C-alpha cells in the first residue's frame, strides 16, 4: 500500500528534469517534485541546477493513484539544491 510511504523522506535518483519540475525514481516508484517544492529560494532555470543521475532526498507528500506516482518536496528533506 503506497499510503504508508507518505511523510517519509527517501533517497531518489533524478530521471528527468523539466522546466516545471523533476521526475525522480526510488525503490517504490516514481516521484514528481514541482519547481515550487524544490527549494525555498527562487530557481530561474531548474535544468541548470539539477541533472539526470543526481541523488537527492525527497519527502513524499501524496500518492496520485490514477498517475501511479508520488508527489514530493525537497524542502526540509535534507537536499541541497543551489539557488
Phi, psi and omega in degrees: 000127186285338182295338179293344180271347182297137182077004175271148173260127183231158172271136182218161179250137179289124178258327183205142178239125178241168178297332185264348181171186185237137172258128183240161175231133171225180190303334183257001178145203184258148180229139169248134174240112179286153188307323178294341182260008180277318186205156173286337178277150177290133177244115183287319183220099183300328182292349177257002182245330184230139185232151176305133181097343176299147173256131181224164173256138183220139175265125180280127186248338185198151171245126181261101187303311185289341177260349181056046176211160176267152166258148182212174176225142175265349176295133179062018178257356178094010177268141176253108175244114182297144179280000000 
